[in-house]
Amino acid sequence: MPNKFVFPGGRLDVVDQRLQVRGELHPAVLARLQKATRKEVTDRKLRGLALAAIRETFEETGLIIGREAPARCATRHPIWLQYFRHGVEPPLESMDFIARAITPAYRTRRFDTRFFMIHDEFIYGDPEHVARASGELNEIHWLTFAEARGLDLPAVTRWAIDIVEERLQLSRDVQLKQAAPFVRFSRGNAVSVDL
């Protein structure tokens, strides 16, 4: 989305589904992800979606979402290899699936997006000094919710920010039990269900 402020994003790579790392998604998170998928999908693929969120964030922003790892994971994938060189591993059990949105069918370019959330304690290193890992972005910096809302945001980004802000008001145990909204379009109308 040129000239828009958005979350890091991308696509699920095969390596994300095959990567062997410690930890698993919380059962409630995995159940919501499965419910958000209209067809039967393997747990490995759903786990891969969370890993793809970590990889894409690192690839596009240089921000490392992770915790210290007792041993380096084995991979030949260049981005994951760079990530693991920092001595970290993905904190899967601390990730939360908070929403899914599919853009309307009439759009030239469509997106089917799953939004994940993780708490700031899993930002590895100094979050104020992030190495720029991608040429895709013009500017990387932190914003408050109020500052973000003042920017040129797509509606779906604004919607996801609202969800994050609401979830942060809850305890972590309650957050894990919260439904995740799923918005899609049917016959030109937005249809929203809680997962």
C-alpha positions in Angstrom: 0.0 0.0 0.0 2.2 2.9 -1.3 2.4 6.0 0.9 0.2 4.4 3.6 1.2 3.6 7.2 0.7 -0.1 7.7 1.8 -3.0 9.8 4.6 -5.2 8.5 3.2 -8.0 6.4 3.8 -10.5 3.7 3.1 -14.1 2.8 3.5 -17.5 4.3 6.6 -19.2 3.0 7.0 -23.0 3.0 10.0 -22.6 5.3 7.7 -21.1 7.9 5.7 -24.3 8.1 8.8 -26.5 8.2 10.9 -24.6 10.6 11.7 -26.6 13.8 11.7 -24.3 16.8 10.9 -24.9 20.5 7.5 -23.8 21.7 4.0 -24.0 20.3 1.1 -21.6 20.0 -1.2 -21.5 23.0 -4.1 -24.0 22.4 -6.7 -21.2 22.5 -4.8 -19.2 19.9 -4.5 -22.3 17.7 -8.2 -23.0 18.1 -9.1 -19.4 17.0 -6.7 -19.7 14.0 -8.4 -23.0 13.0 -11.9 -21.4 13.4 -10.7 -18.4 11.2 -10.0 -20.8 8.4 -12.9 -22.0 6.4 -11.3 -25.3 5.4 -9.3 -27.8 7.3 -5.7 -26.6 7.7 -2.9 -28.4 9.5 -1.6 -27.1 12.9 1.8 -26.8 11.2 0.5 -24.3 8.6 -1.3 -22.3 11.3 1.9 -22.3 13.4 3.7 -21.2 10.2 1.4 -18.1 10.0 2.7 -17.0 13.4 6.3 -17.7 12.4 5.7 -15.8 9.1 4.6 -12.7 11.2 7.8 -12.8 13.1 9.9 -13.3 10.0 8.2 -10.6 8.0 8.5 -8.1 10.9 12.2 -8.8 11.1 12.7 -8.8 7.3 10.9 -5.5 6.7 11.8 -3.6 9.9 14.8 -5.2 11.5 12.8 -5.6 14.7 13.6 -8.8 16.4 10.6 -10.5 18.1 12.2 -13.3 20.1 13.8 -14.5 23.3 17.3 -15.8 24.0 17.7 -19.3 22.6 19.7 -22.1 24.3 20.8 -23.3 20.8 20.7 -22.0 17.3 18.0 -23.4 15.0 19.1 -25.0 11.8 17.9 -23.5 8.5 19.3 -22.4 5.1 16.6 -19.7 4.6 18.5 -16.4 4.4 16.1 -14.3 6.5 15.6 -16.9 9.2 19.4 -17.5 9.2 20.0 -13.7 9.9 17.3 -13.8 12.6 18.9 -16.8 14.4 22.3 -15.2 14.3 21.1 -12.9 17.0 20.9 -15.9 19.4 17.1 -15.8 19.6 14.1 -18.0 18.9 10.5 -17.2 18.2 8.3 -17.0 21.4 5.4 -18.8 19.8 3.5 -19.6 23.1 3.3 -15.8 23.8 1.8 -14.8 20.4 -1.9 -14.0 20.1 -4.0 -14.2 17.0 -6.3 -11.1 17.3 -8.1 -10.7 13.9 -8.5 -11.7 10.3 -9.6 -9.5 7.4 -10.2 -10.3 3.7 -10.4 -7.3 1.3 -13.4 -7.0 -1.1 -13.5 -9.1 -4.3 -13.7 -6.0 -6.5 -10.3 -4.8 -5.4 -7.5 -5.2 -8.0 -5.1 -6.5 -5.3 -6.7 -8.5 -2.5 -5.4 -9.4 0.9 -6.3 -12.1 3.3 -4.6 -11.0 6.5 -4.2 -12.5 9.9 -3.2 -10.1 12.7 -1.0 -11.3 15.5 0.0 -9.5 18.7 2.9 -10.0 21.2 3.9 -8.0 24.2 6.9 -5.7 24.1 9.0 -7.8 26.5 9.7 -10.0 23.4 11.3 -7.2 21.5 14.9 -8.4 21.5 17.6 -5.7 21.8 17.0 -1.9 21.9 13.7 -1.2 20.2 14.8 2.5 19.7 17.7 1.4 17.5 16.4 -1.0 14.9 18.6 -1.9 12.0 16.7 -1.3 8.8 16.4 -4.7 7.1 14.4 -3.8 4.1 14.3 -1.3 1.2 10.5 -1.6 1.2 9.8 1.0 3.8 10.6 4.7 3.8 10.5 5.4 7.5 10.5 3.2 10.7 9.6 4.7 14.1 7.5 4.1 17.1 4.1 5.9 17.6 1.5 6.1 20.3 -2.0 5.0 19.4 -3.1 8.6 19.2 -0.2 9.5 16.9 -0.9 6.5 14.7 -4.5 7.5 14.3 -3.4 10.9 13.0 -1.6 9.3 10.0 -2.9 8.2 6.6 -4.0 4.7 7.6 -6.0 2.2 5.7 -9.3 1.4 7.4 -8.1 -2.1 8.2 -5.0 -0.8 10.0 -7.1 1.6 12.1 -9.4 -1.3 12.9 -6.5 -3.5 14.0 -5.0 -0.7 16.2 -8.4 -0.4 17.9 -8.3 -4.2 18.6 -4.8 -4.0 20.1 -5.7 -1.1 22.3 -8.8 -2.8 23.6 -6.9 -6.1 24.3 -4.1 -4.2 26.2 -6.8 -3.2 28.8 -7.3 -6.9 29.7 -5.1 -9.2 31.7 -3.0 -11.6 29.6 -5.1 -14.6 30.6 -8.3 -12.8 29.5 -6.6 -11.7 26.2 -6.0 -15.3 25.3 -9.7 -16.1 25.7 -10.9 -13.1 23.8 -12.6 -13.7 20.4 -10.8 -12.5 17.3 -13.0 -10.6 14.8 -13.1 -11.8 11.2 -14.2 -9.3 8.6 -14.9 -10.3 4.9 -17.1 -9.0 2.2 -20.1 -10.8 0.8 -22.1 -9.3 -2.1 -20.4 -5.9 -1.4 -21.3 -5.8 2.3 -18.9 -6.2 5.2 -19.6 -9.3 7.2 -18.1 -9.6 10.7 -18.0 -12.6 13.0 -16.2 -13.3 16.2 -13.9 -16.3 16.2 
